[in-house]
Amino acid sequence: MDMKKAGCLVCSEDNVRRRNFLKAGSLSLLGMSLSQYFELKSLMAATGETVGKKAKAQACILLWLEGGPTHVDTWDPKPNSSFRPISTNVPGIQISELLPRVAKNMDKLPIIRSMHTEQIDHPQGQHYAITGHNPNAAMQFPSLGSIISKEVGPRGVFPPYVQVARMHPVYQAYFRSAFLGPNFDPMVIPDPSQKNFEVPDLSLPKTLTPERVEDRRSFQRVVDHLFRQKEEIAEYSNMDSFTEQALKIILSPSVKKAFDLSQETDKTKDAYGRHSFGQSVLLARRLVEGGCRFVTAAGWKFNEWDQCHKSNDMFMRDTLVPRLDQALGALVEDLDQRGLLESTVVIAMGEFGRTPHVNPDNGRDHWPHCWSLVLGGGGIKGGQVVGASDAKGAQVAEKIVSIGDVFATIYDAFGVNWEKEYMTPTGRPIKIANAIGDKTGSLISELV
């Protein structure tokens, strides 16, 4: 595929001046990027790239627990935790008493208790967990969400990849598309728990009604016509259709409705939690129900789960885990009741776990050697535990699972070939499901 056709086209001085002119007198920045996105989709079709495959999974919601939750106080309770284990609705599976709502839905969610990763600090750990690759100063790697967006394609007019609530700029970069191009970057929206929440890029300026859009587009056509007389480029013959599709998103009532949390009842908002994370998860449900492929629900303060370096029990008991339990429990129940759980993969994870021992500040520090996550839906088999840790939760005792294995299993649920490799601009192939030692990840057999 000639990527030059999908980006800036021709970055001549005249072209740049024209683009700045149109930006001031045309659609929003989002509209222009969407237009380029549809151009790329057309190029993919022309070269035989697939934009959608039949599979059980049609969407994915990632509940991102920034900072790293402690596994021994949540999914893998141990005697060295202050919190007692409780039974779930699956005989033989116990989780922390801090997760009573999720415990009632354990039949729908498998737990992986033998995750093993390689990075112990937050920047490197988050990069590794969301891309499957160790950081490399000479190379940027695409995120899980970007790869799914590329491989499976959009549904209707909805943006395929959305991130709900912003992160620290350093971490934000890890969730992007790298060399795949900006068309597979997430659409990042503000904290939906804030008053007067709205997505500005989906709203026309107050001075511009939908009825006046045609006049503005007529003005654009005049500028395009004059410019094309000076610089004839073959690709321009299709640009009008791309702009047409971009307009459909901006003016689509269904897209605006999906982003509108006022459509939800107070009871539902309360069920998810009237906090940033809870409302981010609720909006994620609305977006996949509408047509988004991949939504990252963030909504935590910067490295909020990292507060547990000190007073671990207090933070876990009073804020962190209750919010997770509330939002994840509500999401699973809601998706199930709406008939969406079979087609929606749900993942709850951070970048690593935390030490099985407490430090002098009664906290737990970073621990990538053995930790836990939960996932389910989209045809992934729930109600089971994969792998096991040792008596203290310090090391993997049974079945090491890598991020590459998790990615492979998720790709398989979407009908994507997890053994696929991308060729980077430097000519280096990289695996989309990259396991430890740069090996291709394997399916987690218990889950498929």
N, C-alpha and C positions, 0 to 999 in steps of 0.2 A: 504494500500500500504506500502511495506517495503522500507522506504526512504533510508535505508542503502545501498540499491542496486543502488541508483541513485546518490550518491555523491562520497565520497572518496573510496568507496568499502572496502578495508581493509587497514588501515593506519599502517601497520607494518613498521619496520625500513627498511626492504628490499624493500618494496613497495615504500616508500618515496624516497629512493635512485634511484630506477628505474625510478620513475616519473621525478625526476630532470634530470636524464640522457636523457630521451626522450624529455623533454622540450628544451634541448639544441640542440637536433639533429632531431627534428621532426617538427610538425606544430606550428603555433603561439599559444599564450595562448587562443586567441579567438577560434581557431580551436578545442582545447581540450574542452573548455566549451560547444561548440556547440555539440560536440560528446556526452557529458554527457546529454545535453538537449534532444537529440534524444533517448538516453537510457531511460530517464524519460518518454518521450512520449510513448515508447513501453510498459513500465510498466503500465502506465495509461490505455492503450488499453487492456492489459491483465487482469486488475482488473475491466473492465467495465466502466471506466471513459470516458465521452464524450470529444472529442477534436474538435468539430465543430457542429453548429446547423444552420438550415435554418432560416433566419431572414432578414429583410430589411437592417439592419446595418451590414456591413462587416468590417468596420474600424472606427477609431476615431482619431481626431486631437484635442489635448488640447493646446490652446493658453494660456500659463501660464504667468499671469501679476504679477510678483513677487514684493511684497511690498504693494499691495492693492490699486486699483484705487478708486477714489471718485465717487460714484454713482450719486450724485446730479449734477455733471458736465459732465456726460456721458449719461447713460441709463435712468435716472430718473430726468430730469431737473426740478429745483425748482426756485422760485423767489429769494432765497438766493444764487443763482449761478450768477457769472459774465457773463455767456454765455447764450445767448438766445436759446430757443427751436426752432427747425425747423420741418416741416412736413416731413414724410417719404412717401414711395410709398404705404403705407397702411393707408387709411383714419382713422383719429382719433388717430394715434400713432405718438408721437413726441419724438425726442431725441435731444441731444445737437448739436449746430451748428458746433462743432468740429468734427462731424462724418458725413460729407455730403455723402461720398461714401457708407458707410453702410446704410445710410438712403434710398438709391436707391435700396437696397436689403432687406428691412425689411420684405417683404412678405415671405422670406425664413427663417427668424430668429425670434423665440419668445424671449421676454424679461421676465425674472423673477425679479420682483421688490420687493419681500417680503422675500428675503433670511434672515435667522436668524441663527447665529452660537454663539458659547460660548467662544471663545478664543480671547483675545484682543492684545496679543503680537505676533510678527512675527513667532518665532519658533513653538510655540504652535498652532498658527493660521494656518500655512502652514501644519503642521502635521494633524490637524483636517480636513482641506479642502481637502486634497488629500487621506486621509484614512477613514474619517468619524468617527474617534475615538479620544477621548481625549488622550493626551500623558500619558503613564504609564511606570514608571521606570522598572517595572518587565515584561513588555510585548512589543514586537514590532508588528506592524500591517502592512499588505500588502496594497499597493497602488491600486488605481482604475485600472491603467494600468496593473499591475501584475495580478490582478484578472481576467480581461478580457482576458489577454494572456493565463492564465490557463484554463479558462472555455471554450473559443472558439477555442484556438489552432492556429497553424501557417497556413499560406497560402503558399503552395509550399515550396521553399527553403529559403524564406525571414525570417530574424529574426522577431519575432512577436511584439517586444516591443523596441522602439528606443527613445532616448531622444536627441534632437538636441541642442547643446551648453550646456556646463557644468554650474553647479550652485555652490554655496557655499557648502562645504562638509557636513555641518550640515543639510542643507535643502535637499541635494542630497539623504541622507539616507532615507528620508520620501517617496521618489518615488520608493523605492525598494520593494522586495517581502517578506521580513521578513522570517517567518517560512515556507513559501511555497518553499523556496529553491532558489539558485542562477540562476536556469534555467529560472525563471520568472522575473529576474532583467532586467532593461532596458539596452540596448546597448547604451552607452553614447559616443557621437562623438563631435569633436571640433566645434568651431564657423565657419559656412560655408561661412561667409562674408570675412574671411581672405584670403589674397593672397596665392596661392598654396595650397588651402584646399584639403585635401584628408583624407580618412579613412585608416590609416596604417594597421589595422587588416584585411582589405580585399585585401591587396596586398602581394604577395609573395616577399621575399627579392630579391634584384636585382641579387644576385648570384644564385638564384633558379628559374629556368623557369618551366612552367607547365609540360614540357616534362621530367624534372628531378624529378618531384614529385614521379613518380612511383619508381625510384631508391631509394629515401629517404624512401618511404613506405616499400620497400623491406628490407631496413636496419632495420626499426622498427619491421618488422615481425620476423627478426632474433632474435632481443632482446626479443620480446614477447615469441618466442618459447623457448628460453633458460630459461626465467623466469618461464614460465608455467611448465617446467619440475621440478622446485623446489617447486612451490606453485600452486596446482591445485585449481582453483576457478570456480564454475559452470558458473558464470555470464560472464566469458571471452569468452564464446562461441558466444556471440552476439556482442562483442565490435567491431569487424571488420565492421559490417554493420553500427554501429553508426558513426565510423570514416569516412566511405564512404559517409554518408549523410553530415557530417561536411565539407568534402572536396568539395561537390557539392556547398555549400554556398560560400566557399572561392574562388573557381574557376568559379563560375557562371557568365557569361557575363551579364545576366539580373540584378543580384544584384549589380555588379559594376556600371552598367549603371544608375541604380536608384539613386545611391549616387553621380553621376557625374553631378554637376550643369553646367558644360560647355556645356551640351546638351541643355540648355535653351537659348533662344534668349535674346539679350540685352533688347529688348522691354519688355519681360516678367519679367526679373530681375528688370527693372525700375518700372514696375507696382507694384511689391511686396515691393519695397524699397531697396535701396542699403545700408542697415544697418543690423546689426546682427539679429534683430528680423524679418525683412522682408525676409531675405534669409533663416532663420530657418523655417519660414512658407512655403516658396517655396519648400524647400527640403522636408518638411513634406508632401506636396502634391505629390511630386515625389515618396516618399516612400509608401504611401498608394495606389497610382496608381500601383506601382510595386507589392505590396503584403503584406506590413506590416499591422498588426492589430491595433496597438496603437502607436501614435507618440506624444510626448510632445514637442512642439515648445517653447523654452524658449528664449534665446538670449538677455535678459536684463542684465544690470550691476547689481551687488549685491544690492538687495532691491531697484531697480531704481525707482519704483513707490512711494517709501517712501520719496523721495525728497520733496514731497508735504507738509511735516511738516512746511516748510518755502516756501514762494512765490509760493503758490499753482497755482495761475492763470498762472504765467509765465511758469512753467514746463508743465502744462497741455496744454497750447496753443502752445508752441514752439517746444516741442519734443514728449512728451508721447502720447497724444491722436492722433496727426497726424500720427504717426507711426502705432498705432493700427488701425486707420481708413483705412490707405493705405493697410496694410497687410491683415486684415480681409476682407475688401471689395474685394480685388483681389482674395483671396482664395475662397470666396463664388461664385464669378462670374466664376472663373476658374473651380471649381468643377462642377458647373451647366453646363457649356459649354461642359465639357468632359463627361457628363452623370454620374458623380460620386457622386453628392450631395445626391441622394436618398439612397446611400449605405454607406455614410460617415457621422458620427456624428461630429459636430464641436462645441467646447465649448470655450468660452473666459471668464476667471475668474481669480481673485486673491484670497487671503486668507480672505479678509473682505473688507468693504467699509471704508469711512472716514467721520468724523464728519460733520453734516450739518452746524455747525457754524465754523467760522474761529478763529484761536488763535491770540495772539498778534504779531506773526511773519507773519501774513497773510497766514497761512497754515492751513491744515486740518489734524487732528490726527486720530488714529485708531478707527473704529466703526463697531463692529460685529452685533449690535442689529438689523439693517435693512440695506440691501445692494442689489445690483443687479448683475446679470450675463446674458449672452446670450448663447443660444445653438440652434442647429437645424440640419437638415439633418438626414439621416438614418431612415427616416419614421416619425421623430418628426415633428409635425405640426407647421408651421411658421406663421408669420404675426399676432401675438397676444401678449397681455400682460397678464402675470399671476401675481395675487396678486397686492397689492398697499401699498404705504407708506403714512404716514400722510403729512400734508401740508409742513413740512420742510424736510421730508425724514429722520426723526429721529427714528420713530418706525413703526412697521408693522401695517397697518390699516385694511388690508384684506388678509387673507390666509397666515399664516406662512408656509414657505417652508424651509426644512432642507437639509443639504448635503445628508443625507440618502434618502430623496425623489428624489433628482436629480440623485443619483446613481441608485436607483431602476428604474427610467425611462430610464436611459441609458442601464442598463442591459436588460430591457425588449425589447429595440430596437434590441439588439443582440440575443434575444431569450434565455436569461439566467434567471433562476429562482432567482429573487431578494430576495426572502425569505430564501435563502440558508444560512446555517451557516457552518463555518469551525471549526474543533476541533484543538486547539493549542497543542503544545508539552506538556504543563502542564495540559492538560485535560479540559481546559476552552473553551466552545464554543463561537465564536464571529460571529456577523452578517456581511455579505458582504455589506449590505445596512443599515448602522447603523444610526438611527435618534436620536434626543435629548432624553435623559433619557434611552439610550440603548434600545430603541424600534426599531422594524423593520420599515424601511422607506416605504412610500406608493407611488404608481404611481401618477404622476401629471396628473390628468384626462384630463385636457385641451390639453395635448401634445400628447396623445396616440390615 
